[in-house]
Amino acid sequence: MLYHLLFPFSDQIHWLNLFRYITFRSGMAALTALMISFIVGPIIIRYLRGKQIKEEIRSDGPQTHLVKSGTPTMGGLIILCAVIVPTLLWARLDNLYIGIILLSTGWMGMVGFYDDYLKVIKRKKKGLVAKYKLAGQIGLGLIVGAILLLYGRSLSVNFDLNLTGTTVPFFKNLLFDFGILYIPMIIAVIAGTSNGVNLTDGLDGLAIGIVGIAAGAFAAIAYITGHVQFSSYLNIIYLDGAGELTIYCASLMGAALGFLWFNSYPAQVFMGDTGSLAIGGALGTLAVLIKKELLLVIIGGLFVAETVSVIIQTSYFKYSRKRYGEGRRVFLMAPLHHHFELLGWPESKVVIRFWIIQILLVLISLTTFKIR
């Protein structure tokens, strides 16, 4: 918005020329997101506490978590404000990438909000039925896929670009073509990432810290993807306009830091599905937009591990119950972070070590651009 309002006057007021630079607007977006978090955070937390919108802790979870009962939830509203508002202020609103990523964030935010509303306000223990939640994720995937197939050609100066293809990590000139499975792939990426972040959101500061680090990686990749010289040097697909996604990623980083101020141990507020589904869906959409869907497996490796741990646990429990007459477990508890808690690791140690692993995964993902 500010770009459209102020940049046209850069000929008369020279310092307004700063608005042409993505780096400047990204930095300002991150600072704006952080400031919004600090301003609206206490207001939203007080409102949630006053309305008794609080988390009900599962009795079958770690016993140390029972003291968290009554902590306000739906704090994802803080994240949504701190991501959407700075993006609207500092990004170019005529950019299709920005429109898609804001659509994704808002769409999954509404799905998560309704899920939290049913659980916390309507006291429906399971919240939104799984099939309806999946329907929301599928709907978003269909819309994103349709937009990219209809308008994707205009998003790149490379007219030989395969719209349904994606880059393969560690291989220099190899593209993998999803073909007719392109839209199902988009649905799988968005649904998988949003659910992965949702499963990871089980310890104070865990999910939001990992998302903030991942957003930093996507900020760098988006900037390179939208830069002619950098993308050519690293032999990355150049996508005209993709650099604007750097501003969104910077907003997400700032929002993550701001929310972490309130969500760090002991948490004053939980993000709930309002936040986890929104930012998870956004990360999946980012990977699709800049054609790094396969690289997401590395950047989002912890989300993959958390999801796989749940699949393994439930599958083996059902199998062993059928085979041996009693259910057996691979992990002490799933998702994976609870397993380490029950091993005796303090919650804060689990969170910090997972952050360290996430930083390593990001570094590995960035090195794939040269190790090819």
N, C-alpha and C positions, 0 to 999 in steps of 0.2 A: 504493500500500500504506500509506504513512504517513498519507495523508489518511483512510483508513478506520480506522486505528488511533487516531489522535490527535484528529481534528476532533470526534468525538462528545463529547470532554471539554472543548470550548471554553467551555461555560457555566461550568465550574468554574475552568478555567485560561484566562484571557482571551487571552493571547498566542497560544494555539493557534488562535485565529480567523484567523491568517495563512494557514492551510492552505486556506481557502476561496478565496483569491485565486490565479488562474492566473499572474499576473505573479510573485508570490513563488515559487511552485513551479517556474516556468520558470527563474528565475534560479538557484535551488538545483540544479535538474537540470543546467544548464550547468556549474556549478561542480563538481558531483559527477562529471559525465562527464570533465571536465578532470583531476580528481584521480585517477579510476580509470585514465585513460590513463597518467598519470605513474607510477602504482604497478605496473600489470600490464604496461606497455610493456616495460621492461627485462627482466622475467621471461620474457615470451613471446619476445622477441628472443634472449635467451640460450638458451632451449630450442630455437628454430628453428635457431640457429647450431650448437648441440651435436648436433642430429640431422641436420645437413647438408641442411636443407630450404632450398635456395637457388635463385635465379633463374638460368636458362640464357639468356644473351643471344643473340638472333638474329644470325647472321653476315651477313644481308642488310640489317641495320639500320645506323644511323649508326655509323661506326667508333669515335667517341668514347665510345660506350656499352659497348664491350667491357671497359672497366675495372670496370664494374659487375657483371660475372660473379661469382657467389658470394655476392652480397648476399642475406640471408634474405628469403624471401617468405612468403605467407599471413599477413602482418601485419594483414589484415582482421579477424583474431580480436580484435585490440586494439580496433578500431572497434566490432565487435559487442558486446563487453563494455561499452564506454563509452557505447553508445547504449541497449541493452536494459535494463541494470541501473538507471540513473537513471530511465528511463521507468517501470519497475515500481515504483520507490520513490516517485516524486513524482506520478505521474498517477493519475487515478481509474480503477481497474481494472474498474469496472462500465460504462465508456464503450465503446460499440461501435466508435467510430473508433480508439481505442487498440488494441483487439483486432485490428482489421483491419491497422493499420500494423505492429504487432509480428509478425503472421502473415506479412506481406509481407517484412519484413526477415529473419526467420528462414528463411523458405522459400527466398528467393534466396540467402541466406547459405549454406544447405546445398548448393544447386546449385553455387555458386561453390567451396565447400570441396571438393566431390567432383571438380570440374574440376581444381583445384590438386593434389588428392591423386593423381589419375591422371598428371598431368604431372610432379610433383616426386617423389613416392614410388614410383609404378609405372613412371616413366620412359617414359610414353607421350607422345610429342612433341606431339601435337595435343590431348591431354587428353580431355575429354568431347566425344563426337561432336556436331556442331552441331545435328543434329536432336533429340537428347536434351535438349540445353540449351534449345532452342526449346520442346520439350514441357514442360519445367519452367515456362517463362514463360507458355505458354498455359494450363497447369493453374492457375497462380496467378491469371491474368486471369479464368478461368472462375469460380473460387471467389469472388473479389472482386466480380465482376459479379452473381453469383447472390445474394450477401448483400445488395448494395445494392438489387437489384430486389425482394427479399423483405421487407427491413426498412427500406428507404430512406425510406418515408413517415413512419416514427416518428422520423426524424432531423431533421425540420423542423416548425416550427409553421405553416408555410405549406402548407396542404393542397391548394393549387392548383399546387404545385410539380410540374413535369414531371420525373419521375425520370430520363428519358433525355436531358434537355436540359443545356446548359452555357452559361455566359456567354460573350459575344463581346467581346474587348478593343476599346476605343475607342467602343463603342456602348452607350448608357445602358439601354435597355429591350429589347434584342434578345437572345433566347435561340435557340440553334441546337439543334435536336432530332436526335439521332443515330438515334432510332427503333430499328428492328430491328438496326441496326449498333452499338448501344450496347456490347454485350459484345465484339465484334470491336475496337471502338475502345479499350476498356480493355486488351485484350491487346496491341494495337499500341503504346499509350502505355507500358505496363510493359516490354515487350520492347525497344522503341526506346530508352527512357531507360537501362535497365540495360546494353544494348549500347553506347550512346553514352558512358556513363561508363567502361566497359571499354576502349573505343578511346582515350579521352582519357588514360587512365592509362599514359602512356609517358615522362613526365619527372618528376623528383623534385619532389614537392609540387604538381604541376599539378592533377590530378583532385581531390585532397582539398581543396585551396584553393578551387576553383570550387564544389565541393559545399557547403562551409561557408558561402560567400557566398549561394548559392541557398537554403540552409536558413534563413538569416536572413530572406530575402524571404518564404518560406513561413510562417515564424513570425509575421510581421506580418499576412499575409493570413489565416492560420488564426484568429488572435486577433480580427480584425475580423469575420470570417465568423461566429464564435460569440458576438459581442457585439450585442445587440439595437439599442442606440442607434447604435453606429458603423456597423453594416451598413446601418441605415436611412438614416443621413446620406449614406453613399457609394453608396446604392442597390445594395448587394450582396446576393445571396441569403443570408438568415439561416438557418443550420443549427444547430439546438440541439445543443450538446455538442461542436461542431467546435473550440471554443476549447481543448479539452484537447490537440489536436494541437500547440498551441504548445509544450507541454512536451516532446513528442517532438522537434520541430524544434530546441528549445534544447539538448536532449541531443546531437543530431546536430552542432550548432555546436560544442559543447564537445568532442565526440569528434574533430571535424575539427581543431580547434586542438591538441588533445593529440597526435593522430597526426602532425600536421605537424611537431611537435617532433622526431620521429624520422625523418620522411620528407623533410624539407627537404634541399636539396643540401649535401653529398653524403649520400644516403639511407642510413640504417642498416638500413632494412627497407622492403620493398614490400608493398602491400596485397594484391596478387594478385587473382584472380577472387573470392576469398572476400569481399573488401571491395567491389570495384567493382560486382559484380552485385547485392550486397545493398543498398548505398546508392543505386545507380541505380534498382533496382526500387522502393525506398522513395520516392524523389522522384516517380517516375511515379504511384505509388499516392496520394501526398499530393495531386497535381494532380487526380486523379480524385475523391477524397473531398471536396474543397472546391470541386469543379466549376470548375476553372481549367485544364482540359486544353489549351485553345487558348493561354492565357497561358504555358503551359509552353514553347511554341515560342520565346518571347522570353526567359524566365528561363533556359531551358536552351539558348540560342542557340549557345553554343560546342559543346555536345554535338551539336547538329544539324549545325554546320559540320564537325566532325570526321568524323561519319558520312557526310555528303554527299561530303566529299573522298575518302573511301575508295571510295564507289560510283562517283563520276566517274572516279577513277583506274583502277579495275579494268574498268569498262565501256568506257572509251576504249581501254585497252590491248588488250582482246579485239577491239574493233571495228577498230582500226588494224592489228592483226596479220592479221585476215581480209582487210582492204581493201588493205593495202600490203605484206603479207608479213612485216612486223616490228612488234612491239609498241611503241607510243609512249606517252608520259606527259604528263599535263597539269601535274602537280606534280613537283617533284624527288623527293619521297617522300611517301607517305600513311601515317598520318593527317596532318592539316594541320600539327601542331606540328613534325613532322620536316622538312617543307618549309622552315620558317623556320630550323631548325637548319642545314640544308644551304646556306642562303643566307649563313651565316656568323654568325648570331645566337648568342651564348652561351646555354647552357641556362637559366641563371638569368634572363636577360633575356626569353626566350620565356615563361617561367612568370609573371614579374611582369607583363608586358604582357597576357597572357591574363587574369590576375586583374583588371587595370584594366578590360579590356573587359567582364568578368563584372559588375563593380560598375556600369558604365554600363548594362548590360542590365537589371540589377535596378532601377536608378533609373527606367529607361524603363518597366518593367513596373508599377512603383508609380504612376507618373504616369497610367497608363491609367485609373485609378479616378476621376480628376478631368477628364481630357481626353475627355469623352464628351458 
